[in-house]
Amino acid sequence: MLGLKAIKPSFSFGRMRALRLRNYVYLPLLAFLIVLVCFLLYHYPRSLERGVTKGVLLRHKSTYYSKNQELDDVLRRAIMPDRSVILTMVNKSMASPGSILDILLQSFKSGDGTQRLLNHMVIITMDPHAFEYCRSLHPYCIHPSIFPHHFVTKRGSIITTPDQNLFTWTRNDVLFEVIQLGYSIIFTEADVLWLRSPLIKLNPSNELTISCNVLSDGQSGSYLHGGGIFFLKANAISLEFFKYWKLTKFMFPNDPAEESLCNTIKARQDAADLYGFRAQLVNTSYFGGFCQPSKNMLREAYTIQANCCDDLESKVHDLRIVLGDWIRFRNHASGVNALDKMDLRWPLKCSTRNYT
């Protein structure tokens, strides 16, 4: 009996010790599980949010590549053998029956060696109305949704003619995206008549070929104005120089030197040399305009721009006269004296400014 009594306390003590050991094992495990559950509950919404955000970003990225692919598809169908493409930009005010766009396309059809170039022209439209009208006339039209940050993409939006500075920088952003895709650009303003093929005057070995007019408005002094057409080569040098140009525009938004390619090349010649950006200036007699009308313009010029003109109505009026004179000139008896028998009737509504 004494032995049994001695064993009982020993058994109870061992059992209690085993229970304490199990508690030491399970309690930390239970605490770990509680912490793990709390951790998951706390971070799961954030993980879900990150997943949703990532999905949205992927959709945006997919949309971006889709837009780029759509742009690339149109450009690829229109390119010349050297991967050059002719570009112009129009909005609603420039693209309607009897508008600037009609005259531009008609000049290609009536020009000397220019009709075939229509197969290589892509028209960037700045609003849905312009796109629909463009598509009724020409096979290669870019919808404004391709450039949603620059153009109006919804129907019924009010379209106004942008000021020249804003239009220039919108154009530059578009050009940057095109040369990023590896396509060289022959850019023409919509208010330019193509009388002859200017390709012979555009040097593909240089990054830029442009005609720059020195104009004076009698108030702010002289300034440089482009001739309405230029060639921009797609390569790494052009891309880097455009990045530099955009940076200087951001840093000096009111600097007149950043308002046009002509001004930039003149004011930033050191930077152009540093980047290796080669620019060739073409004689202004080849890329003419209303600022300096000449009787020899129809005989010598490859293109004529309705510059020095205040409104679209005046541009359309005088461009129609020039186009009519050009068609008469081509149909007239050949020879150097053919033009002597014609009187120039333009510009009429467009005012003129003098060169300095």
C-alpha contacts under 8 A as a table, 3 or more apart, distances in Angstrom:
res1	aa1	res2	aa2	distance
1	M	4	L	5.09
1	M	5	K	6.23
2	L	5	K	5.18
2	L	6	A	6.23
3	G	6	A	5.08
3	G	7	I	6.35
4	L	7	I	5.10
4	L	8	K	6.45
5	K	8	K	5.44
5	K	9	P	7.15
6	A	9	P	6.19
6	A	10	S	6.91
7	I	10	S	5.16
7	I	11	F	6.25
8	K	11	F	5.14
8	K	12	S	6.27
9	P	12	S	5.19
9	P	13	F	6.10
10	S	13	F	5.23
10	S	14	G	6.28
11	F	14	G	5.20
11	F	15	R	6.25
12	S	15	R	5.16
12	S	16	M	6.25
13	F	16	M	5.26
13	F	17	R	6.19
14	G	17	R	5.02
14	G	18	A	6.23
15	R	18	A	5.12
15	R	19	L	6.31
16	M	19	L	5.09
16	M	20	R	6.24
17	R	20	R	5.10
17	R	21	L	6.24
18	A	21	L	5.03
18	A	22	R	6.23
19	L	22	R	5.10
19	L	23	N	6.20
20	R	23	N	5.01
20	R	24	Y	6.22
21	L	24	Y	5.02
21	L	25	V	6.40
22	R	25	V	5.05
22	R	26	Y	6.01
23	N	26	Y	5.14
23	N	27	L	5.55
24	Y	27	L	5.74
24	Y	28	P	6.81
25	V	28	P	6.13
25	V	29	L	6.61
26	Y	29	L	4.94
26	Y	30	L	5.90
27	L	30	L	5.00
27	L	31	A	6.05
28	P	31	A	4.94
28	P	32	F	6.00
29	L	32	F	4.98
29	L	33	L	6.23
30	L	33	L	5.05
30	L	34	I	6.22
31	A	34	I	5.08
31	A	35	V	6.18
32	F	35	V	5.12
32	F	36	L	6.05
33	L	36	L	4.96
33	L	37	V	6.13
34	I	37	V	5.20
34	I	38	C	6.20
35	V	38	C	5.11
35	V	39	F	6.02
36	L	39	F	5.01
36	L	40	L	6.19
37	V	40	L	5.15
37	V	41	L	6.09
38	C	41	L	5.08
38	C	42	Y	6.01
39	F	42	Y	5.15
39	F	43	H	6.11
40	L	43	H	5.26
40	L	44	Y	5.58
41	L	44	Y	5.51
41	L	45	P	7.50
42	Y	45	P	6.94
42	Y	46	R	7.80
43	H	46	R	5.26
43	H	47	S	6.13
44	Y	47	S	4.98
44	Y	48	L	6.02
45	P	48	L	4.95
45	P	49	E	5.99
46	R	49	E	4.85
46	R	50	R	6.01
47	S	50	R	5.01
47	S	51	G	6.03
48	L	51	G	4.92
48	L	52	V	6.16
49	E	52	V	5.05
49	E	53	T	6.05
50	R	53	T	4.96
50	R	54	K	5.87
51	G	54	K	5.01
51	G	55	G	6.08
52	V	55	G	4.96
52	V	56	V	6.20
53	T	56	V	5.02
53	T	57	L	6.12
54	K	57	L	5.04
54	K	58	L	6.06
55	G	58	L	5.04
55	G	59	R	6.17
56	V	59	R	5.02
56	V	60	H	6.20
57	L	60	H	4.99
57	L	61	K	6.00
58	L	61	K	4.91
58	L	62	S	5.94
59	R	62	S	4.92
59	R	63	T	6.04
60	H	63	T	4.94
60	H	64	Y	6.09
61	K	64	Y	5.03
61	K	65	Y	6.30
62	S	65	Y	5.23
62	S	66	S	6.06
63	T	66	S	4.88
63	T	67	K	6.17
64	Y	67	K	5.23
64	Y	68	N	6.22
65	Y	68	N	4.97
65	Y	69	Q	5.95
66	S	69	Q	5.03
66	S	70	E	6.19
67	K	70	E	5.06
67	K	71	L	6.23
67	K	146	I	5.39
68	N	71	L	5.10
68	N	72	D	5.99
68	N	146	I	7.45
69	Q	72	D	4.92
69	Q	73	D	6.01
70	E	73	D	5.14
70	E	74	V	6.57
70	E	146	I	7.70
71	L	74	V	5.42
71	L	75	L	6.26
71	L	142	I	7.18
71	L	146	I	6.95
72	D	75	L	5.10
72	D	76	R	5.90
72	D	181	L	7.12
73	D	76	R	5.24
73	D	77	R	6.48
74	V	77	R	5.36
74	V	78	A	6.58
74	V	122	V	7.77
74	V	140	Y	6.50
74	V	141	C	7.96
74	V	142	I	7.66
75	L	78	A	5.20
75	L	79	I	6.08
75	L	85	V	7.10
75	L	122	V	7.10
75	L	183	Y	7.85
76	R	79	I	5.51
78	A	85	V	6.46
78	A	119	N	6.12
78	A	120	H	4.41
78	A	121	M	6.48
78	A	122	V	6.96
78	A	140	Y	7.38
79	I	82	D	7.63
79	I	83	R	5.25
79	I	84	S	5.41
79	I	85	V	4.88
79	I	120	H	5.53
79	I	183	Y	7.96
80	M	83	R	5.28
80	M	84	S	5.30
80	M	85	V	6.35
80	M	120	H	6.45
81	P	84	S	7.34
83	R	182	G	7.72
83	R	183	Y	5.45
83	R	184	S	6.15
84	S	183	Y	5.67
84	S	184	S	4.45
84	S	185	I	5.52
84	S	186	I	7.00
85	V	120	H	5.61
85	V	121	M	6.22
85	V	122	V	7.18
85	V	183	Y	6.87
85	V	184	S	6.34
85	V	185	I	5.22
85	V	186	I	6.05
86	I	120	H	5.86
86	I	121	M	4.46
86	I	122	V	6.07
86	I	185	I	5.90
86	I	186	I	4.60
86	I	187	F	5.75
86	I	188	T	7.28
87	L	121	M	5.79
87	L	122	V	5.07
87	L	123	I	5.84
87	L	124	I	7.12
87	L	185	I	6.66
87	L	186	I	6.15
87	L	187	F	4.83
87	L	188	T	6.26
88	T	121	M	7.80
88	T	122	V	6.78
88	T	123	I	5.16
88	T	124	I	6.04
88	T	187	F	5.91
88	T	188	T	5.31
88	T	189	E	5.79
88	T	190	A	6.07
89	M	123	I	5.82
89	M	124	I	4.63
89	M	125	T	5.84
89	M	126	M	7.15
89	M	171	R	7.65
89	M	189	E	7.03
89	M	190	A	6.59
90	V	93	S	7.81
90	V	94	M	5.56
90	V	95	A	6.40
90	V	101	L	7.46
90	V	123	I	7.30
90	V	124	I	6.43
90	V	125	T	5.20
90	V	126	M	6.10
90	V	130	A	6.84
90	V	190	A	6.73
91	N	94	M	5.39
91	N	95	A	6.15
91	N	125	T	5.82
91	N	126	M	4.83
91	N	127	D	5.96
91	N	129	H	7.88
91	N	130	A	5.38
91	N	159	I	7.68
91	N	161	T	7.47
92	K	95	A	5.13
92	K	96	S	6.82
92	K	126	M	7.54
92	K	127	D	6.58
92	K	129	H	5.83
92	K	130	A	4.73
92	K	159	I	6.72
93	S	96	S	6.94
93	S	99	S	7.62
93	S	159	I	7.96
93	S	160	T	7.60
93	S	161	T	6.89
94	M	99	S	5.56
94	M	100	I	5.19
94	M	101	L	5.92
94	M	130	A	7.69
94	M	190	A	7.81
94	M	312	L	7.83
95	A	99	S	5.75
95	A	100	I	6.69
95	A	101	L	5.44
95	A	102	D	7.49
95	A	129	H	7.93
95	A	130	A	5.24
95	A	133	Y	6.29
95	A	134	C	6.82
96	S	99	S	5.32
96	S	101	L	7.58
96	S	102	D	7.83
96	S	130	A	7.33
96	S	133	Y	6.36
97	P	102	D	7.05
98	G	102	D	5.99
98	G	103	I	7.56
99	S	102	D	5.40
99	S	103	I	6.72
99	S	316	V	6.58
100	I	103	I	5.24
100	I	104	L	6.20
100	I	190	A	6.46
100	I	191	D	6.09
100	I	312	L	7.77
100	I	315	K	7.77
100	I	316	V	5.92
101	L	104	L	5.05
101	L	105	L	6.23
101	L	190	A	6.34
101	L	191	D	7.85
102	D	105	L	5.40
102	D	106	Q	6.12
103	I	106	Q	4.99
103	I	107	S	6.10
103	I	193	L	7.53
103	I	316	V	7.72
103	I	319	L	7.37
103	I	320	R	6.99
103	I	323	L	7.93
104	L	107	S	5.23
104	L	108	F	6.69
104	L	190	A	6.37
104	L	191	D	6.82
104	L	192	V	6.45
104	L	193	L	5.75
104	L	194	W	7.34
105	L	108	F	5.23
105	L	109	K	6.53
105	L	118	L	7.83
106	Q	109	K	5.01
106	Q	110	S	6.12
107	S	110	S	5.00
107	S	111	G	5.70
107	S	193	L	5.50
107	S	194	W	5.43
107	S	195	L	6.49
107	S	323	L	6.81
108	F	111	G	5.25
108	F	114	T	5.09
108	F	115	Q	5.07
108	F	117	L	7.42
108	F	118	L	6.76
108	F	193	L	7.64
108	F	194	W	5.71
108	F	195	L	7.22
109	K	114	T	6.69
109	K	115	Q	4.71
110	S	114	T	7.66
110	S	115	Q	7.18
110	S	195	L	7.40
110	S	327	I	6.85
111	G	114	T	5.24
111	G	115	Q	6.69
111	G	194	W	6.24
111	G	195	L	4.46
111	G	196	R	5.42
111	G	197	S	7.78
112	D	115	Q	7.67
112	D	195	L	6.10
112	D	196	R	4.66
112	D	197	S	6.71
113	G	116	R	6.91
113	G	117	L	7.89
113	G	196	R	6.03
113	G	197	S	5.63
114	T	117	L	5.22
114	T	118	L	7.24
114	T	194	W	7.12
114	T	195	L	7.42
114	T	196	R	6.01
114	T	197	S	5.25
115	Q	118	L	5.74
116	R	119	N	5.88
116	R	120	H	7.85
117	L	120	H	5.29
117	L	121	M	6.68
118	L	121	M	5.16
121	M	140	Y	6.95
122	V	140	Y	5.02
122	V	141	C	5.81
122	V	142	I	7.24
123	I	134	C	7.56
123	I	140	Y	6.36
123	I	141	C	4.82
123	I	142	I	6.14
124	I	141	C	6.06
124	I	142	I	4.88
124	I	143	H	7.03
124	I	144	P	7.36
125	T	128	P	7.43
125	T	130	A	5.61
125	T	131	F	5.29
125	T	134	C	7.70
125	T	141	C	6.89
125	T	142	I	5.88
125	T	143	H	5.90
125	T	144	P	5.66
126	M	130	A	6.71
126	M	131	F	7.56
126	M	143	H	7.56
126	M	144	P	5.18
126	M	151	F	5.06
126	M	152	V	6.35
126	M	153	T	7.91
127	D	130	A	5.49
127	D	131	F	6.42
127	D	143	H	7.54
127	D	144	P	5.57
127	D	151	F	6.30
127	D	152	V	5.10
127	D	153	T	5.79
127	D	154	K	7.57
127	D	159	I	7.47
128	P	131	F	4.95
128	P	132	E	6.24
128	P	143	H	6.96
128	P	144	P	6.70
128	P	152	V	7.56
128	P	153	T	6.23
128	P	154	K	6.81
128	P	155	R	6.23
129	H	132	E	5.30
129	H	133	Y	6.34
129	H	155	R	7.56
130	A	133	Y	5.23
130	A	134	C	5.93
131	F	134	C	5.02
131	F	135	R	6.04
131	F	141	C	6.58
131	F	142	I	7.08
131	F	143	H	5.82
131	F	144	P	7.53
132	E	135	R	5.20
132	E	136	S	6.53
133	Y	136	S	5.23
133	Y	137	L	6.85
134	C	137	L	5.33
134	C	138	H	5.87
134	C	141	C	6.27
135	R	138	H	5.33
135	R	139	P	6.19
135	R	140	Y	7.40
135	R	141	C	6.07
138	H	141	C	6.87
142	I	146	I	7.12
143	H	146	I	5.94
144	P	147	F	5.55
144	P	148	P	6.40
144	P	151	F	5.63
144	P	152	V	6.60
144	P	153	T	5.60
145	S	148	P	4.84
145	S	151	F	7.38
145	S	152	V	7.78
145	S	153	T	5.39
147	F	150	H	5.65
147	F	151	F	6.23
147	F	174	V	7.63
148	P	151	F	5.60
148	P	152	V	7.03
148	P	153	T	6.56
150	H	170	T	6.33
152	V	157	S	7.07
152	V	159	I	7.73
154	K	157	S	6.09
162	P	166	L	6.28
162	P	167	F	5.74
163	D	166	L	5.51
163	D	167	F	6.09
164	Q	167	F	4.99
164	Q	168	T	6.00
165	N	168	T	5.11
165	N	169	W	6.46
165	N	259	E	6.09
166	L	169	W	5.32
166	L	170	T	6.13
167	F	170	T	5.09
167	F	171	R	6.05
168	T	171	R	5.07
168	T	172	N	6.16
168	T	259	E	7.33
168	T	260	S	7.14
169	W	172	N	4.81
169	W	173	D	6.21
170	T	173	D	5.24
170	T	174	V	6.45
171	R	174	V	5.13
171	R	175	L	6.16
172	N	175	L	4.97
172	N	176	F	6.07
173	D	176	F	5.11
173	D	177	E	6.48
174	V	177	E	5.26
174	V	178	V	6.38
175	L	178	V	5.06
175	L	179	I	6.23
175	L	185	I	7.67
176	F	179	I	5.39
176	F	180	Q	6.11
176	F	239	L	7.03
176	F	242	F	7.12
177	E	180	Q	5.06
177	E	181	L	6.65
178	V	181	L	5.28
178	V	182	G	6.90
178	V	183	Y	6.05
178	V	184	S	7.83
178	V	185	I	7.93
179	I	182	G	4.91
179	I	183	Y	5.02
179	I	184	S	6.04
179	I	185	I	7.46
179	I	233	K	7.57
179	I	234	A	4.81
179	I	235	N	7.32
179	I	239	L	7.28
180	Q	183	Y	7.47
180	Q	234	A	7.28
180	Q	239	L	7.13
182	G	234	A	5.47
182	G	235	N	7.08
183	Y	233	K	7.69
183	Y	234	A	5.59
184	S	231	F	7.57
184	S	232	L	5.80
184	S	233	K	4.59
184	S	234	A	4.55
185	I	231	F	5.67
185	I	232	L	5.11
185	I	233	K	6.46
185	I	234	A	7.50
186	I	229	I	7.09
186	I	230	F	5.77
186	I	231	F	4.46
186	I	232	L	6.45
187	F	229	I	5.50
187	F	230	F	5.50
187	F	231	F	6.35
187	F	232	L	7.84
188	T	192	V	6.81
188	T	228	G	5.74
188	T	229	I	4.41
188	T	230	F	6.85
189	E	192	V	5.79
189	E	228	G	5.19
189	E	229	I	6.41
191	D	228	G	7.83
191	D	305	Q	5.78
191	D	306	A	5.72
191	D	315	K	7.32
191	D	319	L	7.94
192	V	228	G	6.43
192	V	229	I	7.95
192	V	303	T	6.47
192	V	304	I	5.51
192	V	305	Q	4.23
192	V	306	A	6.47
193	L	303	T	5.42
193	L	304	I	5.16
193	L	305	Q	6.30
193	L	319	L	7.62
193	L	323	L	7.47
194	W	197	S	7.06
194	W	302	Y	6.34
194	W	303	T	4.68
194	W	304	I	6.89
195	L	298	L	7.87
195	L	301	A	7.30
195	L	302	Y	5.32
195	L	303	T	5.53
195	L	304	I	7.63
195	L	326	W	7.59
196	R	301	A	7.61
196	R	302	Y	4.65
196	R	303	T	6.82
197	S	200	I	7.27
197	S	302	Y	6.36
198	P	201	K	5.51
198	P	202	L	6.79
198	P	302	Y	5.54
198	P	303	T	7.38
199	L	202	L	5.16
200	I	203	N	7.55
201	K	282	V	7.32
202	L	209	T	5.76
202	L	230	F	7.74
202	L	231	F	6.28
203	N	206	N	5.92
203	N	208	L	7.96
203	N	209	T	6.33
203	N	231	F	7.89
203	N	280	Q	7.78
204	P	207	E	7.26
204	P	231	F	7.88
204	P	233	K	6.82
206	N	209	T	6.86
206	N	233	K	7.05
206	N	277	F	7.76
206	N	278	R	5.25
206	N	279	A	6.15
206	N	280	Q	6.95
207	E	231	F	7.74
207	E	232	L	5.63
207	E	233	K	4.70
207	E	234	A	7.56
207	E	235	N	7.91
207	E	237	I	7.63
207	E	238	S	6.27
207	E	277	F	5.98
207	E	278	R	5.31
207	E	279	A	6.11
208	L	230	F	7.13
208	L	231	F	5.51
208	L	232	L	4.81
208	L	233	K	6.41
208	L	277	F	7.75
208	L	278	R	6.37
208	L	279	A	4.60
208	L	280	Q	6.19
209	T	230	F	5.59
209	T	231	F	5.04
209	T	232	L	6.86
209	T	279	A	5.78
209	T	280	Q	4.76
209	T	281	L	5.97
209	T	282	V	6.91
210	I	226	G	7.14
210	I	227	G	7.26
210	I	229	I	6.77
210	I	230	F	4.58
210	I	231	F	6.61
210	I	262	C	7.77
210	I	279	A	7.55
210	I	280	Q	6.38
210	I	281	L	5.17
210	I	282	V	5.82
211	S	226	G	5.82
211	S	227	G	5.10
211	S	229	I	7.46
211	S	230	F	7.16
211	S	281	L	5.31
211	S	282	V	4.74
211	S	283	N	6.35
211	S	284	T	5.73
211	S	287	F	6.62
212	C	224	L	6.10
212	C	225	H	5.54
212	C	226	G	4.62
212	C	227	G	5.78
212	C	262	C	5.88
212	C	281	L	6.90
212	C	282	V	7.62
212	C	284	T	6.84
213	N	224	L	5.55
213	N	225	H	5.06
213	N	226	G	6.08
213	N	227	G	6.57
213	N	284	T	6.67
213	N	355	Y	7.60
214	V	222	S	6.50
214	V	223	Y	5.73
214	V	224	L	4.73
214	V	225	H	6.38
214	V	355	Y	5.76
214	V	356	T	6.22
215	L	222	S	5.42
215	L	223	Y	5.46
215	L	224	L	6.13
215	L	225	H	6.81
215	L	353	R	6.86
215	L	354	N	6.33
215	L	355	Y	4.89
215	L	356	T	6.27
216	S	219	Q	7.75
216	S	220	S	7.60
216	S	221	G	5.49
216	S	222	S	4.38
216	S	223	Y	6.40
216	S	353	R	6.46
216	S	354	N	6.12
216	S	355	Y	6.23
216	S	356	T	6.51
217	D	220	S	6.60
217	D	221	G	6.43
217	D	222	S	7.15
217	D	353	R	6.25
217	D	354	N	7.68
218	G	221	G	5.89
222	S	356	T	7.08
223	Y	263	N	7.59
224	L	260	S	7.88
224	L	262	C	5.95
224	L	263	N	5.75
225	H	260	S	7.25
225	H	262	C	6.50
225	H	263	N	7.71
226	G	229	I	7.30
226	G	260	S	7.41
226	G	261	L	7.44
226	G	262	C	6.15
227	G	230	F	7.79
227	G	284	T	7.23
227	G	287	F	5.77
227	G	288	G	6.79
227	G	289	G	7.15
227	G	305	Q	6.92
228	G	287	F	7.65
228	G	305	Q	6.02
229	I	287	F	7.62
232	L	238	S	7.71
233	K	238	S	6.75
234	A	238	S	6.33
234	A	239	L	7.46
235	N	238	S	5.53
235	N	239	L	6.47
236	A	239	L	5.11
236	A	240	E	6.18
237	I	240	E	5.27
237	I	241	F	6.16
237	I	275	Y	6.42
237	I	276	G	6.64
237	I	277	F	6.10
238	S	241	F	5.15
238	S	242	F	6.10
238	S	277	F	6.60
239	L	242	F	5.21
239	L	243	K	6.27
240	E	243	K	5.06
240	E	244	Y	6.29
240	E	275	Y	7.43
241	F	244	Y	4.97
241	F	245	W	6.11
241	F	272	A	7.11
241	F	275	Y	6.54
241	F	277	F	6.95
242	F	245	W	4.86
242	F	246	K	6.12
243	K	246	K	5.18
243	K	247	L	6.20
244	Y	247	L	5.03
244	Y	248	T	6.24
245	W	248	T	5.21
245	W	249	K	6.16
245	W	258	E	7.43
245	W	264	T	7.89
246	K	249	K	5.03
246	K	250	F	6.19
247	L	250	F	5.05
247	L	251	M	6.20
248	T	251	M	4.96
248	T	252	F	5.77
248	T	253	P	7.77
248	T	258	E	7.46
249	K	252	F	5.12
249	K	253	P	5.01
249	K	254	N	7.97
249	K	255	D	7.59
249	K	258	E	5.89
250	F	253	P	5.52
252	F	255	D	5.45
252	F	258	E	7.98
253	P	258	E	7.71
254	N	258	E	7.98
255	D	258	E	5.79
255	D	259	E	7.45
256	P	259	E	5.40
256	P	263	N	7.44
257	A	260	S	7.12
257	A	263	N	4.89
257	A	264	T	5.21
257	A	267	A	6.01
258	E	261	L	7.51
258	E	263	N	6.51
258	E	264	T	5.48
259	E	263	N	6.73
259	E	264	T	7.41
260	S	263	N	5.27
260	S	264	T	6.15
261	L	264	T	5.05
261	L	265	I	6.05
262	C	265	I	5.33
262	C	266	K	6.34
263	N	266	K	5.22
263	N	267	A	6.01
264	T	267	A	5.14
264	T	268	R	5.46
264	T	269	Q	7.71
265	I	268	R	5.33
265	I	269	Q	5.41
265	I	272	A	7.04
265	I	279	A	7.62
266	K	269	Q	5.62
268	R	271	A	5.27
268	R	272	A	6.24
269	Q	272	A	4.96
269	Q	273	D	6.14
270	D	273	D	5.12
270	D	274	L	6.14
271	A	274	L	4.90
271	A	275	Y	6.23
272	A	275	Y	5.25
272	A	276	G	5.98
272	A	277	F	4.86
272	A	278	R	7.11
273	D	276	G	4.88
273	D	277	F	6.00
273	D	278	R	7.33
274	L	277	F	7.63
282	V	286	Y	7.33
282	V	287	F	7.85
283	N	286	Y	5.85
283	N	287	F	7.29
284	T	287	F	5.12
284	T	288	G	5.88
285	S	288	G	5.46
285	S	297	M	7.17
285	S	300	E	6.92
285	S	301	A	5.97
286	Y	300	E	6.27
286	Y	301	A	4.25
286	Y	302	Y	5.41
286	Y	303	T	6.86
287	F	301	A	5.75
287	F	302	Y	5.92
287	F	303	T	4.99
287	F	304	I	5.98
287	F	305	Q	7.71
288	G	292	Q	7.46
288	G	293	P	7.66
288	G	297	M	6.82
288	G	301	A	5.97
288	G	302	Y	7.71
288	G	303	T	6.05
288	G	304	I	4.58
288	G	305	Q	6.30
289	G	292	Q	6.09
289	G	293	P	6.48
289	G	303	T	8.00
289	G	304	I	4.81
289	G	305	Q	4.41
289	G	306	A	5.79
289	G	307	N	5.87
290	F	293	P	5.26
290	F	304	I	7.55
290	F	305	Q	6.52
290	F	306	A	5.41
290	F	307	N	5.46
290	F	308	C	6.20
290	F	309	C	7.79
290	F	347	P	6.43
290	F	350	C	7.52
290	F	352	T	6.56
291	C	307	N	6.10
291	C	308	C	5.33
291	C	351	S	7.94
291	C	352	T	4.99
291	C	353	R	5.37
291	C	354	N	6.69
291	C	355	Y	7.72
292	Q	352	T	7.23
292	Q	353	R	7.47
292	Q	354	N	7.00
292	Q	355	Y	7.40
293	P	297	M	7.13
293	P	346	W	7.83
293	P	347	P	7.59
294	S	297	M	5.18
295	K	298	L	7.12
295	K	339	L	7.94
295	K	344	L	6.70
296	N	299	R	5.16
296	N	300	E	6.03
296	N	301	A	7.95
296	N	339	L	7.88
297	M	300	E	5.20
297	M	301	A	5.12
298	L	301	A	5.88
298	L	326	W	6.55
298	L	329	F	7.77
299	R	339	L	7.55
301	A	304	I	6.87
306	A	309	C	6.34
306	A	315	K	5.85
306	A	318	D	7.78
306	A	319	L	6.81
306	A	350	C	7.85
308	C	350	C	6.70
308	C	351	S	6.05
308	C	352	T	5.55
308	C	353	R	6.41
309	C	312	L	7.98
309	C	314	S	6.96
309	C	315	K	6.44
309	C	350	C	4.71
309	C	351	S	5.79
309	C	352	T	7.45
310	D	314	S	7.30
310	D	315	K	7.96
310	D	350	C	6.93
310	D	351	S	7.61
311	D	314	S	5.58
311	D	315	K	6.42
312	L	315	K	4.89
312	L	316	V	6.08
313	E	316	V	5.25
313	E	317	H	6.21
314	S	317	H	5.08
314	S	318	D	6.20
314	S	349	K	5.26
314	S	350	C	5.74
315	K	318	D	5.43
315	K	319	L	5.86
315	K	349	K	7.72
315	K	350	C	6.68
316	V	319	L	5.21
316	V	320	R	6.10
317	H	320	R	5.49
317	H	321	I	6.71
317	H	349	K	7.28
318	D	321	I	5.06
318	D	322	V	6.33
318	D	346	W	6.20
318	D	347	P	5.71
318	D	348	L	6.32
318	D	349	K	6.59
318	D	350	C	7.04
319	L	322	V	5.01
319	L	323	L	6.05
320	R	323	L	5.09
320	R	324	G	6.08
321	I	324	G	5.08
321	I	325	D	6.18
321	I	345	R	7.00
321	I	346	W	6.74
322	V	325	D	5.05
322	V	326	W	6.07
322	V	345	R	7.69
322	V	346	W	6.67
323	L	326	W	4.98
323	L	327	I	6.23
324	G	327	I	5.20
324	G	328	R	6.22
325	D	328	R	5.02
325	D	329	F	5.98
325	D	344	L	7.66
326	W	329	F	4.91
326	W	330	R	6.21
327	I	330	R	5.17
327	I	331	N	6.17
328	R	331	N	5.07
328	R	332	H	5.88
329	F	332	H	5.05
329	F	338	A	7.23
329	F	339	L	6.69
329	F	342	M	7.94
330	R	333	A	7.96
330	R	334	S	7.79
332	H	338	A	6.53
333	A	338	A	5.95
334	S	337	N	7.94
334	S	338	A	5.97
335	G	338	A	5.45
336	V	339	L	7.02
337	N	340	D	5.17
337	N	341	K	7.09
338	A	341	K	5.86
338	A	342	M	7.50
339	L	342	M	5.28
340	D	343	D	7.60
345	R	348	L	7.08
347	P	350	C	5.59
347	P	351	S	7.37
348	L	351	S	7.57
